[in-house]
Amino acid sequence: MTELISSPAVAYAAEHTTPLTGQLAEVAAWTQENTDAPQMMSGLAETRLLQALIVVGGARRVLEIGTFTGLGALAMAEVLPDDGRVVTLELDADRAARAQEFFDASPVGEKIELVVGSALDTLPGLEGPFDLVYIDAWKADYPAYYAAVMPKLAQRGVIVADNLFRAGGALDSQATDEGNVGIREFAAVVQADERVDNVLLTVGDGQMLVWRRG
């Protein structure tokens, strides 16, 4: 992540971003201390960016692919209106159970619906439209996620896809593991899709924003 942007710039940005507080800070701390891959958790900049997109876009229905320990879902639920809803998909049953405990303990937990199982299996059964779709799951499947969610994206909806840099791996044409290949294929598919416009932001590990054209 930080290899792509100077460390002083990353530190300066963090110092000038609203820190996580309350339950969000507790979930972040628990994840850092109790999981083998805390880097899978949404970072501060990504979390605040998602909240900003919901606020400025007036989103009410959000889809998240990849719950992990629930930080992203909770952060998005916090800024949704009272009738807003986050549907979050998680493959790993143990992670889902831990996330559900956090949701149950949260005053915004009632806004969150957790679906356990393979996203590619559960996505077809979800009813759109969604105002914001956040993709942060198995990287090799990003092209398939994109194909599945585009028909469910609201007319003025936004897709946000995380980890487009993969700490520099996606930029290396010699990195041929399925995750890097999947990310590069996703980026190419989006870039060539005449239905949408997009921007790849140098936020965190690379955030691709996609919205319908016109």
C-alpha positions in Angstrom: 0.0 0.0 0.0 2.4 2.7 1.2 5.1 1.7 -1.3 3.1 3.5 -4.0 2.8 6.8 -2.1 5.4 8.5 0.1 5.2 7.6 3.8 5.1 11.3 4.8 2.1 11.9 2.6 0.3 8.8 4.0 1.0 9.9 7.5 0.0 13.5 6.8 -3.3 12.3 5.2 -4.1 10.1 8.3 -3.4 13.0 10.6 -6.0 15.1 8.7 -8.7 12.5 8.5 -11.4 12.1 11.1 -10.2 9.2 13.3 -12.3 6.2 14.1 -14.1 6.4 17.5 -16.6 4.5 19.6 -17.5 1.0 18.3 -15.7 1.5 15.0 -12.4 2.0 16.9 -13.2 -1.0 19.0 -13.8 -3.2 16.0 -10.6 -2.0 14.4 -8.6 -2.7 17.5 -10.1 -6.1 18.0 -9.3 -7.0 14.3 -5.7 -5.8 14.7 -5.2 -7.9 17.8 -7.2 -11.1 17.0 -7.0 -11.9 13.3 -4.2 -13.3 11.2 -4.8 -10.8 8.3 -5.8 -7.4 9.8 -4.8 -5.8 6.5 -8.0 -7.2 5.1 -9.9 -4.6 7.1 -10.9 -1.4 5.5 -8.4 1.4 6.3 -9.2 4.8 7.8 -9.2 6.6 4.4 -11.3 3.9 2.7 -13.8 3.9 5.5 -14.2 7.7 5.5 -14.4 7.7 1.7 -17.3 5.2 1.7 -19.1 7.3 4.3 -18.6 10.5 2.3 -20.0 8.8 -0.9 -23.1 7.7 1.0 -23.7 11.1 2.5 -23.2 13.2 -0.7 -25.0 10.7 -2.9 -28.0 10.3 -0.5 -27.6 6.5 -0.6 -30.2 4.3 1.1 -29.4 0.8 -0.1 -25.8 -0.5 0.1 -24.3 -3.8 -1.0 -20.9 -4.9 0.5 -19.1 -8.0 -0.9 -16.7 -9.1 1.8 -17.7 -8.4 5.4 -14.6 -9.6 7.2 -15.1 -8.5 10.8 -17.7 -5.9 9.9 -16.0 -2.5 10.2 -17.0 -1.4 6.7 -20.6 -2.4 7.1 -20.9 -0.6 10.5 -19.2 2.5 9.2 -21.6 2.7 6.2 -24.7 1.9 8.4 -23.7 4.8 10.7 -24.3 7.4 8.0 -27.3 5.8 6.3 -30.7 7.3 7.1 -33.0 5.5 9.5 -34.6 3.6 6.6 -31.3 2.7 5.0 -29.9 -0.8 4.7 -26.6 -2.5 4.2 -26.6 -6.0 2.8 -23.1 -7.5 3.4 -21.9 -10.9 2.0 -19.3 -13.1 3.7 -18.0 -16.5 2.7 -16.3 -17.5 6.0 -18.8 -18.6 8.6 -16.4 -17.8 11.6 -15.7 -14.3 10.4 -19.4 -13.8 9.8 -20.3 -14.9 13.3 -17.8 -12.5 14.8 -19.1 -9.6 12.6 -22.7 -10.5 13.6 -21.7 -10.1 17.2 -20.5 -6.6 16.5 -23.7 -5.8 14.6 -25.9 -7.1 17.4 -24.0 -4.8 19.8 -24.4 -1.7 17.7 -27.2 0.8 17.7 -27.1 0.7 13.9 -27.0 -3.1 13.7 -30.6 -3.3 12.6 -29.7 -1.6 9.4 -27.3 -4.5 8.5 -28.3 -7.8 6.9 -25.5 -10.4 6.8 -25.6 -13.1 4.2 -23.2 -16.0 4.7 -22.0 -18.0 1.6 -20.2 -17.6 -1.7 -21.0 -14.1 -3.1 -21.3 -15.6 -6.6 -24.0 -17.9 -5.3 -25.9 -15.4 -3.2 -25.7 -12.3 -5.5 -28.3 -13.6 -8.0 -30.9 -13.8 -5.3 -30.5 -10.2 -4.1 -33.0 -7.6 -5.3 -31.6 -4.3 -6.5 -31.2 -1.5 -7.1 -28.3 -0.6 -4.8 -27.1 3.0 -4.5 -23.5 2.0 -3.5 -21.7 -1.3 -4.0 -18.5 -2.0 -2.2 -16.3 -4.8 -3.5 -13.6 -6.1 -1.2 -13.5 -9.9 -1.4 -11.7 -12.6 -3.4 -9.6 -10.7 -5.9 -9.7 -13.4 -8.6 -13.5 -13.0 -8.7 -13.6 -9.2 -9.2 -14.6 -9.5 -12.9 -17.4 -11.9 -11.9 -18.6 -9.6 -9.1 -18.7 -6.7 -11.5 -20.8 -8.6 -14.0 -23.2 -9.7 -11.3 -23.7 -6.3 -9.7 -24.0 -4.0 -12.7 -27.6 -5.0 -13.4 -28.4 -4.2 -9.7 -26.7 -0.8 -9.7 -29.1 2.2 -9.3 -29.1 4.7 -12.2 -27.0 7.1 -10.1 -25.3 4.4 -8.1 -21.6 4.0 -7.5 -19.4 0.9 -7.4 -16.3 1.1 -5.2 -13.7 -1.7 -5.6 -10.8 -1.9 -3.1 -7.2 -3.2 -3.6 -6.7 -2.2 -7.2 -2.9 -1.9 -6.5 -2.5 -5.0 -4.3 0.5 -3.3 -2.7 2.0 -2.9 -6.1 1.5 -6.5 -7.3 -1.3 -5.5 -9.8 1.1 -3.1 -11.4 3.7 -5.8 -12.0 2.9 -7.7 -15.2 5.2 -10.5 -14.0 2.9 -11.1 -11.0 0.7 -13.8 -12.4 -1.0 -15.2 -9.2 -4.8 -15.3 -9.6 -5.4 -12.3 -7.4 -3.3 -10.0 -9.4 -4.6 -11.4 -12.7 -8.2 -10.9 -11.5 -7.6 -7.3 -10.4 -5.9 -6.4 -13.8 -8.7 -8.1 -15.7 -11.3 -6.2 -13.6 -9.6 -2.9 -14.3 -9.4 -3.6 -18.0 -13.1 -4.7 -18.2 -14.2 -1.5 -16.4 -12.0 0.7 -18.6 -13.5 -0.8 -21.7 -17.1 -0.8 -20.5 -18.9 1.9 -22.5 -21.8 1.9 -20.1 -19.8 3.5 -17.3 -17.2 6.2 -16.4 -14.6 5.5 -13.7 -11.7 6.8 -11.8 -8.9 4.9 -10.0 -8.0 6.8 -6.8 -4.6 6.6 -5.1 -6.4 6.1 -1.7 -5.2 3.3 0.5 -4.4 0.3 -1.7 -6.2 1.8 -4.7 -10.0 2.5 -5.0 -11.8 2.2 -8.3 -15.0 4.2 -8.5 -17.5 3.3 -11.3 -20.8 4.9 -12.2 -23.2 4.8 -15.1 -22.5 7.1 -18.0 -24.9 9.9 -18.9 
